[in-house]
Every structure is written in structure tokens, then in C-alpha cells.
Amino acid sequence: MRGRFRGVRWRTTAAATLAVAIFLAVAALAFAFAQRQQLEASITEAAQQQASDIATQVARDGAGADLAAGAGDQSLVQIVDASGNVLASSPSVEGEPPVIDARPDPGSTSTIRSTALPIGEGEDFVVVARGVSGPDGPVVVLVAQSLELVGQSTAVVVTLLLIGYPVVLLGVALASYWLAGRALAPVEAIRTRVAQVQGTSELDARVPVPDGDDEIARLAVTMNAMLERLQAGSERQRRFVGDASHELRSPLATIRAAHEIAALHPESRDFTATSRDVLAELDRLDHLVADLLLLARADEHGLTVRSADVDLDDLLNQEAGRLAKLGTLTVTVAAPPVRIQGDPVQLARALRNLADNAARHAASHVDLSLQIRGNNVELAVQDDGPGIPEADRERVFERFVRLDESRTRASGGTGLGLAIAREITAAHSGSLSVQAGARGARFVLMLPYEATATATPFDE
């Protein structure tokens, strides 16, 4: 149950309710304060207006003005001369001394708050003192108004706010909980669907995509894309394991068959030929295992390459010489001096894989070339074979892919050479692609290049 209350829905509800609670508290305090200030300002203005009216009357008729209008328990009026004698007062303060000592000059007004008045029960009063010059000389008109109404009105407002505050918060909490549940319902549907995926056999499942283009809809689309990638990766892995098993079984079966025949018919078996065949299959097995281990390392954490000076023209000339020794092909080379930073062993392996692939498919000629193109160096291997259809120009870099299934495994290779060449190229921050040549296929390997004094640009 504790975990349930830690869910997104509960946290969203709590956060929304807390935010509203803080906002309402601040708003309520501000409203109560503003309302109190407004009431005080209204009462003060009324007292000032009353003082102004009485001052006008005193200036015209003298201190004998009728002050009965100012009588009451909540207000009072006094007229005080310059010596502090009360010349007239409202009935509620008859015989009382001046309520304050302020003596503004004629035409001036001062306003103070006081609680020490002879009327009321100790509540606050606002007292306005206005100086006036009348027939009897300069006098001061004092008008006091009680602020008890302000306190009562503020108390009523605060009471109403205290009653409504928890009611509003409860409504906000319930609405937030319901809205969060509605908003998270598609997420729960996605979670439930993903939880039903058991093993790689159910990777074809897809999560429901809600209507709209909000974050949850994009999450569902992303989840489906991830499941598609997982499905494709799982299928590639199954194909890879199946192909690898088949490739490994083939040389092992050849070795086993050679030994069984030699054991059953020792008198008719040429042990020198048998040994040669077995060693050839062991070499093939060794190369295959090495290729598989390299690809496995690349899949796990990428290829590790060391940085050293690599003369690409030397690598190209070495491969041209090796192919020429086969005696079945003519090889041309166009390789100006070009030096880059990279792993010489890995780059030589990538170039050999490309050259071997070209030699297997060439009719009679292989062309090797090297060019500098801006910040890249282009290494191209072209044969005059049948070429590669455009639809298959990416598939040839997949593992164990042979476009011509009629080729034997001895003549067609394992189908890992081009995949390894692309992994090595990617580890060097380069790219490897295949293009259509004038005749046959043209593999283009692009590597980052920084110009040095020994590099000579070359363009066709």
C-alpha cells in the first residue's frame, strides 16, 4: 500500500493540491489585508469629510454649531480652542477633555489612530483633527470614527475563507486525482501490454497508441519503434547464430569425414592429401572463429583501435601485389602518398576484405585507387564483375549474406568480410558504401584526413 501512495498519480495529486493550497493561502491573506485596508480607508475618508463639513459650518457660524449629528457610541465630535478648552462636543463626550492633543493650523488636517477614547470598549478609532479659523478665533474640529466595523468585517471574511479553504482543497485533490488517472490511463495500458511480452517470441506485440500528438502518444510510438528494433535485432541474432552454427559445422564435418574415411580405409587414403585438407579446413575454422569474436566484441563495446601513422598508399600497393600474385587478375593502382592516423592492422584487414571480395567477383580486372577529397580520403576498390543490384547494396554488409547462393563456401567466403570492413571503418569514424561502377561494383571507403606535408592531393 505504501508503494501505491508513492505512484505518479498520488504524487501529482499531492503536488497539485499543495500548489493550490499555497496559492489560496497567499491569496486569502492578501484579500483579507486588502479588504481591511479598503474599509479603514473608507471610514477615514468619511471622518475627513465630516470634519470638513463641520469646519465649514464653524467658519461661518462660530463654535456654537449643532453637533448632534456626530452623536453615538461609534463616533464623536469636539471643537477645541487654541488653549485646549472644549467649546462644543457631541452628547456622547459631553464634559470630556479633548480626545487628542493635536492642534493643526487653520486649513491643515492630521489623522491618527487611538484606542484611549472615552467611548467604545477599547476598540480602535480613527481621529481627524482639522484646523479652522472662525468668528471665535482659531479652533480645531476633532472627529472620531470607530474601526470596530473593520474588525468585524475582517473576522467574517476570515471565517468564510477558513470554511471554504479545506472544501476547495478537497475539490482540487479529487479533481487532480481523477484527471491524473485519466491522463495516466494510456501509460498504464502501455505498461500492461509491455508486461505481457514474455521472451523474444512475443516481440511482434505493439502497445496501443492513444489519439493525439502529446507526450504519451509519442511515448507509445517510441515504445513500438523500440519493440520493432528489438524484434529485428532478435531475428538478426537468430539468423546470426544459425548461420554461425552452419559455418562452424561445415569445416568440422569435413575434418570428421576425412578422418573417418582414413580410419576405415587406411590403405586407399593419401595421408599427405588428407593432412593438407584437414589443415585447410582448420585454417578456415580459425579465421571464422576470429571473425566471429571480432564481431562479438564490436557488438558488445565497439572495436578498440590504436592510433598510429598509417600510409594508405603502402597498404594499397601491398594488396595490389598480393592480388597480382594470384595470376588470374590484372590489377591497377592509383595511390599517391597519403598518411592518416589510425590502426594499421585493422585498416589492412578492412582493405584485404574488400580486395578479396573484389577478386572473388571480378571477371579479369580489379582497380585500387586513393584520393583526397576535402577533409576525407577516399579509398576505392572496383571490380569488373556482375555488379550489385541497387536493392542489395546495403544488405551485402549484413553478416553471412551471399547474394549468389550458388557459390560454394570455399569460393564465396563466409559472408563476414564486408561486415567486418564496415565495423573497422566505423571505428575510425569513417563510412563504407558500395556504388555502381562503369562495370561491376565499386566499394568506397571514406576516412577522416588532416593534410600533412607528405600528402599530395590527387583527383581524377
N, C-alpha and C positions, 0 to 999 in steps of 0.2 A: 504493500500500500504506500510505503514511503517513496518508492521509486515512481509510483503513479503520480504523486504530487510534485515530483521533480520534472515532469514532462513539459514539452513545449507549450501545450495548451494551458496548463496551470501557470507556468511562468509568464506566458503572455497575458493571462488574466490578471495575475498579481501586478505585473508591471503597469498595465493599463489602469488598474484601479488605484495604484499608488500615485501614478502621474495625475490622475483626475483628483485624487484626494488632496495632493499638494496644491494643485491649481485652485480647487474650490476653497481651500483654507485661506490661501493668499487673497483670492477674490472676495471672500466673505469679510475678512479683516479690512480690506480696502474699502468695501462697500459700507461697512458699519462706520468706519472712520469718516468717510466722505459724507455719509448721511448725518452724522453728528455735527461735523463742521458746517454743513449747509443749514441745519436747524439753528445752530448758535449764531451763524451769520444773519439768518432771518430775524431772530429775536433782537440781536444787536442793532440791526437796521431799523427795526420797529421802535426801539428805545431812542435811537438817534432822531428819528422822525418826530417822535412825541416831544423830545427835548427841544427840537427846532420849532415846533408849533407853539409850545408854551413860552419859549423865548420871544417869539414874535408878539405874543399876547402881552407879555411883561413889558416889552419895549414900548408898547402902545398905551397900556392901561396902568402900568405900575405893578408893584408886588402884590396887590390885592386881588390877583387873578383867582378865579374859581378853579380849584384843583381836585374837585370831587371825581373828575373823570379818571384820575390816577389812583383812586382808592382800590383796595383789595389786598388779599393775603399774598398775591404773587407779584405785586408791583407797588411802587410808591413814588411820590414826587415831593421835592423840597425846593424852597427858594431861600438862598442864604446870601446875606450881605457880605461886604468885604471884611467885616470884623468877625465873621463866623456865627452871627446870630441868624436863627431860622426865622424868616419873615412870614413864610406861609408853608403849609405842608398838607399832604393828603391825610384823611382821617386815620389811616392805619398807623401813622407815625406821629400823631398829634402830640406835641410836647417833647419829642425826642430831639437830641442834638443832631448835627449834620452826620449823615451816614458815612461820608468820606471827607478827607481833608483837602481834596483837590480844589484849586481856585484858578481856573484858566482865565486869561484875559478876555475882555469882550470880543466876541466874534470867533473865539477859539473853542475847540471841543477836545475833551480827553475821555477815553473809555478804559475802565478797569474791571477786574472780576473780584468779587468779595464774598465771603461767607459770614462775616460778622455784621449782619443787619438785624435790626430789631424785629423784623417779620420773618416768616418762614420757620423752618425747623433745622437750620444749619445748612440748607442747600445752597448751591452756588447762585449768585446773582451777577448780572452784567449791569454796571452803573455808568451812566453817561453824564458827564459834567460839561455844561455849556455856559460860557460867559456871555453876559448881555448888559448893555447899558440902557437903563430905563429912567423914568422920571424920578425915582428914588436914589439914583446913582448906580454904580456898577454892582451887579448881583450875579449869582451863579445859580443856574437851574440844574438840579440833580434829578435824574430819572433812573429808577432801578427796575429791572425786569428779571423775574426768576427763570433759572435754567432747568427747573425740575422737569418740564416737558421734554427737554432734550434727553435727559437721563431715562425717562420713562419710554420715550420712542426708541432710543437705542437698545434698551432692555428687550422691548418687544421684537425688534429686528433680530437681535442676537438669539432670542429664544426660537424664533422661526427658523433661523439658519441652523441652530443645533438640532432641531427636529428634522429638517429636510436633509441635512448633511449625510447621515447614515442611510437615509432612504435613497438618495441619489447614488451614493456609493454602491449600495446593494444592486440597484438597477444597472449601473455601469459594469459591475462584476458579472452579473448574469448575462448581459448583452455581450460582453467581451468573451466570456466562456463559450457562448453559443456561436459567435462569429468566428472565434479561433477554431472551434470544432468544424465549422463549415469550410473554413479555409484549409484546414489540415486533412480533411477527408480524402482528397486526391493523394496526398502524401502517404496516408495510411493504406490506401489501395495499392500504391506503388510498392510500399514495404511488404504488404501481404503477398503480392504477386512475385516479388523477388525472393521472398522466403520460401515460396513453393518450388523454386528452381533447385532441384536436387541433382548435383553432379553435372558432368558435361553433356549428358544425354538430353538435357532439357534446356539447352542454351538457345533453342529456337523460340522460347517463350518471350513475349513482349509485354511491357507494362502498359496500362491504359493511359492515354494522353488526354487530359481534360481540355475542354474548349477554351479558346482564348490564346493569348500570347504572353502570359505572365510568367513569373519565375518558376512556378510549379509545372506549367506546361513545358517550359524549356528544360526543367529537370527531367521530366518524363522522356522528352526527346533525347536528351543526353544519355539517360539510362538505356534506352533502346539502342542507341548508337554503340554504347559500351557492350551491350549484350551481343550485338552483331559482330563487333570486333572480337569478343571472346569466342563466339561461335566460329568465326573464320580462323582465329588462332588455334582453336581446338582441332578444327578439321585439318589445318596445315600440320599440326603436331601429329595427328593420327597418320596423315599421309607420310610425314617425315619418318615416323617410327616404322611404318610398314615398308617404305622404300629402303630405309637403312637396314632393316632386317633382311630384306630380299638381297640387297647388295652384299651384305656380310655373308649371307648363306651361300651365295654363288661361288666365291673362291673356296670356302670351306668344303662345299660339296665336291668341287674339282679335286681338291687335295685328298679328300677321303676316297673318292673314286680311284684316283691314281694309286694310292697305297693298297686299296683292296684288290685291284687288278694285279698289282705287283706281287701281293701276298699269295693270290690264288694261282697265278701263272708266272712264277719267277723265271722259268726257262724261256718264255717268249717276250719278256719285257726288257727294254733297253733302260737300264737304271740311270744312265747318264741323261737320257732324254726325260725320264721321269723326274729326276732331281731338278733339271732345268725348268720343267713345267711347274713343279711344286714351288720352287724359289720365285718364279714369275708371279704365281698366284699369291705367295706370301708378301711380295713387294706390293702387289695391288692391294692386298688387305691392309698392309701397313699404311699406305697412302690414304686409303679410305678412312681408317680409324683416325689418322692425323687430321684429315679434313673435317670429320665429324666433331672431333674435340675442339678444333678451331672455331667452328660454327657454334658449338655449345658455349664456349667462352664468350663469343661475340653476343649471343643471346642473353647471357647472364649479366655481364657487366661491361660489354664492349671490348674491342680489341685494344691491347696495350701496345703502343708504338713508341719507339725511341727516336729521338731527333738527332740526325747527323747529316752531313753534306752528302747528297746523292747526285751523281752525274747521270742524268737520264739518258744522255746520248750514248754513254758506255753500256747501260743496260739494254738499250735498243740494239746496239751493234752486237752485243753478246747473243741476244735472242736471234738476230738475223743469221749469225754464224752457225748457231745450233740448228736452225731450220734448214740452212743450206746443206749441212752435212747429211741430212736425210736423203738427199739426192733425188727426191721426187718433185720438188717445187723450185721455182725461181723466186728469189727474194730480193726486193729493192728496199733501200733505206734512205731516208732523208732526215738526218738528225744533226742539226747544228749543236754546238756546245751549250748545254743548259744545266745549271746546278740549282737544286732546291734543297729545302730542309725536310727530312722525312726518315722513314725506316727503310734502309736499303734492302734488307732481307724480305720484308713484306711487299715492297713495291716490285722487287724482282719476281716474287711469286705471282702477284697480280698480272704482271706483264707476260709471264710464262703461260699462265692460264689462258690469257687472251690469244697468245700466239699459238698454243696447242689447239684451241678451238678453231682458229682460222685455218691451221694446217689440216684439220680433220675434214673441213667443209670445202676447202679450196679445190678448184679443178686443176690449176697448174701454177698459180701465182699468189703471193702474199706481199702486201706493201706495208711497210712500217714508216711512220712519219712523226716528226716532232716540230711543234710550232709554238711561238709565244703570242698570246692574244691578250693584250692589256695586262691585267693583274693575274692572269691564269696562263698555264702552259697546257697545250693540247697534245695529247699522245694518242695517235690513231693507228688501229690495226685493221687492214682491209683485205678481204679475200675475193676471189673471182668465182665463188661457188653459187649455189642457187639463191642465196639471199634469205631474208627472214620476212615473212608477211607482217604487215603493219600491226595486225591484231595480236601478234605474238612477241612484239619487241620488248614488252615488259615481262612477259611470262618466262622468257628464256633466263631471267635472273633468279627465278624461283629454284628451290632445291630439288634435285633429281628430275628436272624437266629435260626431256629429249623430244625435240619436235619431230624427228624422224625415228619412230618407234621400230622401224625395220632394222636399224643399225644394231650390231652386236655390242655387247658391253665392252668388249675389247677395243672396238673401233670407235664407239660412241662416247667413251668416258663414263664417269659416274653421274654426271649431271650436277656436280657441285662446284666446278671450276669457276663459272661465271658468278655464282652466288658468293663465293669466297672473294673474287676480284672486287665485287661491289662492296663487300664488308670492309675490305682493306682500303678502298677508295674513300668510303665514308669516314673511316677512322682518321684519314688525312684531310678531312674537311673538303673533299672533292666530290665529283659526280662521275658516274659511268652510265653511258647510254649507247643504244645501237641505232644507226641510221642506214638509210638505203643508199648504197654507193652506185657509181655508174654501172657496176656489175658486182653482184654478191652483197655481202654485209660489211658495214664499216662500224667498228666499235670505237667510241671516242671517250677517252679518259681525261677529265679536266682536273688539274691540281692547282692550289694557290701558288703564286710565284711572286718573288721580290727580285727586281733587277739587280744584278751584280756586274762587276767589271768583266767577268769571264763569259757573260751571256751575250749572244749575238742574235738579235731578232731575225726571224725568218718568216716570210709569207709566200704563199704560193702565188 
